[in-house]
Amino acid sequence: MEEKFFDTKIKEIINENAQSNIKYSEFNKYIIPRVKNSIESMWKIYGKYAPKNFKKKMLESKECFYQRWWEMYLGIKLLEYGFNIETNSKDIGPDFKIVVNNEIYWIEAVAPENGNSEINSLEEMQINSVAPLPKNEFLLRLGNAISNKIEKYEKYFQKGIVKNNDKLIIAISTCNLGQYGSLMDFPCLAIDTILYGTGNLCINLKTKEKFVKRQKEIFKRNGSIINTGIFDEKSIISGIIYTHDEPLNIYGKIYFRKNPNIIVQDDFKEHFIV
């Protein structure tokens, strides 16, 4: 008999990250079966591509679960888009490699965590309470994830795994950042602030014209500054894949943001929301 991928440990992790206003009986009756069927279906497709000990590493912690879920979900999406994928089976390079019209695309997947620092960590959403959205902290988690992946790619360059003409992609899911998701996407996607420096919506009181103000930096609680507009610099990153999809809510909205200084083929971009 085929071993099932979904088990009680996964159920516990899903339950831990669910909104606390979901009744436990409703969670077990309606949500768990849907999530279970989704993950089992994904594993039937992705199992043959998964790196060794994928499930074991997936269950090491809540953070590991969402990171691995995102890798599996992304891998399946790439297959659905018609790409042939190579996975990081030996744990020595990026998570995925695909070839598009003889060009190599490397993809590093990341599901940012809430953070360990008491100063700049993203607090869990409090249900049935009124509080400002912690957008700065949310943006800092995205920015930190990108910085860490850029450092990884630089090491891959040094080891000769990736080459100068290869396209380097970072794929970010907010699935491990609680239930904030799209709440942070006004007036533009939160990731656009990190990449392009887009800021708050403003209005010219004289002409009534609306425009988005540029945001050049994000302030940490300790007063230090993090610059935005990563793609304004000479970045090695070709583009960013971004989504709020997570095990409880799969909307199928996967965005792509390109570095305007690097050409990314239409045959790659066409599968995403741009």
Secondary structure per residue as TSV (DSSP state, phi and psi in degrees):
chain	resnum	aa	ss	phi	psi
A	1	M	-	360.0	135.8
A	2	E	-	-67.5	130.9
A	3	E	-	-71.7	133.5
A	4	K	-	-79.0	142.7
A	5	F	S	-80.5	-42.1
A	6	F	-	-74.9	131.3
A	7	D	-	-142.4	-174.4
A	8	T	H	-64.5	-31.9
A	9	K	H	-64.6	-43.5
A	10	I	H	-63.8	-40.6
A	11	K	H	-59.3	-41.7
A	12	E	H	-63.2	-41.4
A	13	I	H	-66.8	-44.3
A	14	I	H	-60.2	-44.0
A	15	N	H	-62.3	-38.6
A	16	E	H	-63.6	-34.4
A	17	N	H	-95.7	-2.1
A	18	A	S	-76.4	157.1
A	19	Q	-	-63.4	137.5
A	20	S	T	-70.0	-11.9
A	21	N	T	-87.5	3.4
A	22	I	S	-83.6	122.8
A	23	K	-	-63.6	140.7
A	24	Y	H	-59.3	-39.6
A	25	S	H	-64.2	-41.4
A	26	E	H	-68.0	-37.4
A	27	F	I	-60.0	-46.7
A	28	N	I	-70.8	-34.8
A	29	K	I	-80.2	-39.5
A	30	Y	I	-110.5	-43.1
A	31	I	I	-82.7	-49.0
A	32	I	H	-57.1	-46.9
A	33	P	H	-58.0	-40.1
A	34	R	H	-65.6	-45.8
A	35	V	H	-65.8	-41.4
A	36	K	H	-59.5	-48.1
A	37	N	H	-61.9	-38.9
A	38	S	H	-64.2	-48.1
A	39	I	H	-68.3	-39.3
A	40	E	H	-62.7	-41.3
A	41	S	H	-65.3	-39.9
A	42	M	H	-63.8	-42.1
A	43	W	H	-66.9	-34.3
A	44	K	H	-59.9	-31.9
A	45	I	H	-86.2	-45.7
A	46	Y	H	-87.2	-16.4
A	47	G	T	-51.8	-40.2
A	48	K	T	-76.0	-13.9
A	49	Y	T	-98.5	-18.1
A	50	A	S	-65.2	141.3
A	51	P	-	-62.2	162.3
A	52	K	T	-59.3	141.8
A	53	N	T	60.6	31.0
A	54	F	H	-57.9	-51.1
A	55	K	H	-67.3	-39.6
A	56	K	H	-58.5	-45.4
A	57	K	H	-70.9	-31.1
A	58	M	H	-62.9	-32.4
A	59	L	T	-97.2	11.0
A	60	E	S	-67.9	-29.4
A	61	S	-	-166.0	169.6
A	62	K	H	-59.8	-41.8
A	63	E	H	-63.8	-42.1
A	64	C	H	-64.3	-37.5
A	65	F	H	-59.8	-49.4
A	66	Y	H	-70.1	-33.4
A	67	Q	H	-62.7	-47.0
A	68	R	H	-70.6	-36.9
A	69	W	H	-59.0	-43.5
A	70	W	H	-64.1	-41.0
A	71	E	H	-60.1	-45.7
A	72	M	H	-64.6	-46.0
A	73	Y	H	-61.5	-44.1
A	74	L	H	-66.0	-43.2
A	75	G	H	-58.3	-41.7
A	76	I	H	-66.9	-40.3
A	77	K	H	-61.2	-42.1
A	78	L	H	-62.5	-38.8
A	79	L	H	-65.2	-41.6
A	80	E	H	-63.4	-31.3
A	81	Y	T	-76.1	-5.5
A	82	G	T	96.3	7.4
A	83	F	-	-84.0	145.3
A	84	N	-	-88.8	121.6
A	85	I	-	-106.5	144.5
A	86	E	E	-115.6	129.7
A	87	T	E	-100.8	165.2
A	88	N	-	-82.7	68.2
A	89	S	T	-68.1	-27.3
A	90	K	T	-100.5	3.9
A	91	D	S	58.4	43.0
A	92	I	S	-125.3	3.7
A	93	G	S	-155.8	-166.2
A	94	P	-	-60.9	163.5
A	95	D	S	-66.1	-38.1
A	96	F	E	-136.6	147.7
A	97	K	E	-129.8	128.5
A	98	I	E	-132.6	156.8
A	99	V	E	-119.0	125.8
A	100	V	E	-124.7	114.7
A	101	N	T	48.9	48.6
A	102	N	T	71.1	7.6
A	103	E	E	-106.0	139.4
A	104	I	E	-90.7	129.3
A	105	Y	E	-115.6	122.7
A	106	W	E	-102.2	140.5
A	107	I	E	-130.4	122.7
A	108	E	E	-106.1	119.4
A	109	A	E	-93.6	142.0
A	110	V	E	-149.1	138.3
A	111	A	-	-118.3	94.4
A	112	P	-	-53.6	146.3
A	113	E	-	-96.8	169.9
A	114	N	-	-65.4	-22.7
A	115	G	-	97.9	151.9
A	116	N	S	-99.1	-20.1
A	117	S	-	-71.4	128.8
A	118	E	T	-65.4	-24.1
A	119	I	T	-76.1	-44.3
A	120	N	T	-122.6	13.5
A	121	S	-	-72.1	156.9
A	122	L	-	-90.0	116.7
A	123	E	-	-71.6	147.6
A	124	E	-	-66.5	145.0
A	125	M	-	-66.0	133.1
A	126	Q	-	-97.3	117.4
A	127	I	T	-76.4	145.2
A	128	N	T	60.9	37.2
A	129	S	-	-142.1	162.9
A	130	V	-	-112.2	124.1
A	131	A	-	-159.1	151.1
A	132	P	-	-63.9	146.5
A	133	L	-	-68.7	131.8
A	134	P	-	-80.9	64.9
A	135	K	H	-66.2	-39.8
A	136	N	H	-57.6	-46.2
A	137	E	H	-64.3	-37.6
A	138	F	H	-62.3	-46.7
A	139	L	H	-63.3	-38.1
A	140	L	H	-63.5	-36.2
A	141	R	H	-65.5	-40.7
A	142	L	H	-65.3	-45.9
A	143	G	H	-62.4	-40.4
A	144	N	H	-65.0	-40.2
A	145	A	H	-62.7	-42.5
A	146	I	H	-64.8	-44.4
A	147	S	H	-59.5	-43.1
A	148	N	H	-64.0	-39.2
A	149	K	H	-72.4	-33.5
A	150	I	H	-62.7	-42.0
A	151	E	H	-61.2	-38.5
A	152	K	H	-62.7	-45.6
A	153	Y	H	-62.2	-37.8
A	154	E	H	-62.3	-36.5
A	155	K	H	-69.0	-36.8
A	156	Y	H	-64.0	-35.1
A	157	F	H	-61.4	-48.0
A	158	Q	H	-60.5	-34.4
A	159	K	H	-85.0	-5.8
A	160	G	T	80.0	12.7
A	161	I	S	-74.1	-43.0
A	162	V	S	-110.0	150.8
A	163	K	-	-113.5	168.3
A	164	N	T	-58.9	-36.0
A	165	N	T	-90.7	-1.8
A	166	D	S	-70.8	151.1
A	167	K	E	-92.9	128.5
A	168	L	E	-110.9	118.9
A	169	I	E	-117.8	139.6
A	170	I	E	-111.9	127.0
A	171	A	E	-109.1	116.4
A	172	I	E	-113.8	130.2
A	173	S	E	-118.9	139.9
A	174	T	-	-91.4	16.9
A	175	C	T	-61.6	-20.8
A	176	N	T	-102.4	13.1
A	177	L	S	-110.4	43.3
A	178	G	T	67.1	-144.0
A	179	Q	T	-108.9	19.0
A	180	Y	-	-70.0	-50.7
A	181	G	G	40.2	-123.6
A	182	S	G	-71.3	-7.0
A	183	L	G	-60.5	-22.7
A	184	M	G	-91.2	3.8
A	185	D	-	-98.8	30.3
A	186	F	S	-116.1	134.4
A	187	P	S	-85.6	-6.6
A	188	C	S	-132.0	167.7
A	189	L	-	-54.4	139.0
A	190	A	H	-56.2	-37.2
A	191	I	H	-63.0	-26.5
A	192	D	H	-66.0	-29.8
A	193	T	H	-64.4	-43.7
A	194	I	H	-66.9	-41.5
A	195	L	H	-83.7	-41.1
A	196	Y	H	-118.3	-9.0
A	197	G	-	80.3	25.1
A	198	T	E	-72.8	142.6
A	199	G	E	-124.5	-140.0
A	200	N	E	-80.0	156.5
A	201	L	E	-77.9	130.2
A	202	C	E	-125.7	165.6
A	203	I	E	-138.3	136.0
A	204	N	-	-79.8	112.0
A	205	L	T	-63.7	-22.4
A	206	K	T	-83.4	-48.0
A	207	T	T	-96.8	-10.5
A	208	K	-	64.8	13.6
A	209	E	-	-75.8	134.6
A	210	K	E	-97.6	143.7
A	211	F	E	-154.6	161.1
A	212	V	E	-99.1	123.0
A	213	K	E	-77.8	144.2
A	214	R	E	-75.4	136.3
A	215	Q	-	-116.6	108.2
A	216	K	-	-85.8	-16.7
A	217	E	E	-154.6	162.4
A	218	I	E	-121.3	134.3
A	219	F	E	-97.2	128.8
A	220	K	-	-78.2	163.7
A	221	R	T	-64.6	-24.8
A	222	N	T	-85.2	3.6
A	223	G	S	96.4	-12.5
A	224	S	-	-71.9	160.7
A	225	I	E	-119.0	137.2
A	226	I	E	-115.3	123.9
A	227	N	E	-74.7	142.9
A	228	T	-	-99.8	-169.9
A	229	G	-	69.8	47.6
A	230	I	G	-56.1	-37.1
A	231	F	G	-78.4	-4.8
A	232	D	G	-75.6	-23.4
A	233	E	S	-89.0	178.5
A	234	K	-	-82.6	77.4
A	235	S	-	-88.0	143.2
A	236	I	S	-81.9	-11.1
A	237	I	-	-81.2	127.7
A	238	S	-	-80.4	-31.5
A	239	G	E	-174.6	168.9
A	240	I	E	-125.3	127.8
A	241	I	E	-93.3	137.8
A	242	Y	E	-144.6	134.3
A	243	T	E	-153.1	156.7
A	244	H	-	-102.8	1.2
A	245	D	-	-57.9	139.3
A	246	E	B	-152.9	168.4
A	247	P	T	-52.7	-35.5
A	248	L	T	-80.4	-27.3
A	249	N	B	-139.4	104.4
A	250	I	-	-110.7	108.1
A	251	Y	-	-98.8	-15.7
A	252	G	-	76.9	17.1
A	253	K	-	-96.4	103.2
A	254	I	E	-120.9	118.7
A	255	Y	E	-98.4	155.5
A	256	F	E	-130.6	129.7
A	257	R	E	-120.0	121.6
A	258	K	E	-98.6	152.2
A	259	N	-	-75.7	117.6
A	260	P	T	-63.5	-12.6
A	261	N	T	-94.1	-1.8
A	262	I	S	-129.5	133.9
A	263	I	-	-78.7	125.3
A	264	V	-	-117.7	128.1
A	265	Q	-	-62.6	145.2
A	266	D	H	-61.6	-31.5
A	267	D	H	-64.9	-20.2
A	268	F	H	-90.6	-47.8
A	269	K	H	-66.5	-29.9
A	270	E	T	-61.2	-17.3
A	271	H	T	-85.9	-9.2
A	272	F	S	-114.1	166.4
A	273	I	B	-83.3	122.4
A	274	V	-	-116.2	360.0
